[in-house]
């Protein structure tokens, strides 16, 4: 019994077609950078009023 990592869900695929799609997937996986580069978004200097608390003390200044 063989364990297949890739299987055809719908339709019939020849072994050559399965080999071709496997080669494409492996090539894409090899071309992908090893660690994703994450660029954190800078925080906005302005505030959204709908996210502010509803009450401000009368002596406070914003």
C-alpha positions in Angstrom: 0.0 0.0 0.0 1.4 3.4 -1.0 0.6 6.6 0.8 0.0 9.5 -1.6 0.7 13.1 -0.5 -1.2 14.4 -3.5 -4.5 13.0 -4.6 -6.9 13.9 -7.4 -10.3 14.9 -5.9 -12.3 15.1 -9.1 -11.5 13.6 -12.5 -8.7 11.3 -13.7 -5.1 12.3 -13.7 -2.3 10.4 -15.4 0.9 9.8 -13.3 2.6 12.4 -15.6 0.0 15.0 -14.8 0.4 14.4 -11.1 4.2 14.6 -11.5 3.9 17.9 -13.3 1.7 19.5 -10.7 4.0 18.2 -8.0 7.0 19.7 -9.7 5.2 23.1 -10.0 4.2 23.1 -6.3 7.7 22.1 -5.2 9.2 24.9 -7.4 6.8 27.5 -5.9 7.6 26.3 -2.4 11.4 26.6 -3.0 11.0 30.1 -4.5 9.1 31.4 -1.4 11.2 33.2 1.2 12.0 31.2 4.2 10.7 33.8 6.7 7.9 36.1 5.9 8.9 39.7 6.1 6.5 41.5 8.4 6.3 45.3 8.2 4.4 46.6 11.1 2.0 49.3 10.2 2.8 52.7 11.7 0.3 54.0 14.2 -1.8 56.9 13.1 -1.1 60.2 14.7 -4.8 61.0 14.7 -7.5 59.4 16.8 -10.8 58.0 15.7 -13.5 59.7 17.7 -15.8 56.6 17.7 -13.1 54.8 19.6 -12.7 57.4 22.3 -14.4 57.1 25.6 -17.7 59.0 25.9 -16.9 61.0 29.0 -14.1 63.5 29.5 -13.7 65.5 32.7 -14.6 69.2 32.4 -11.1 70.2 33.5 -9.2 67.9 31.1 -7.8 69.1 27.8 -7.5 67.0 24.6 
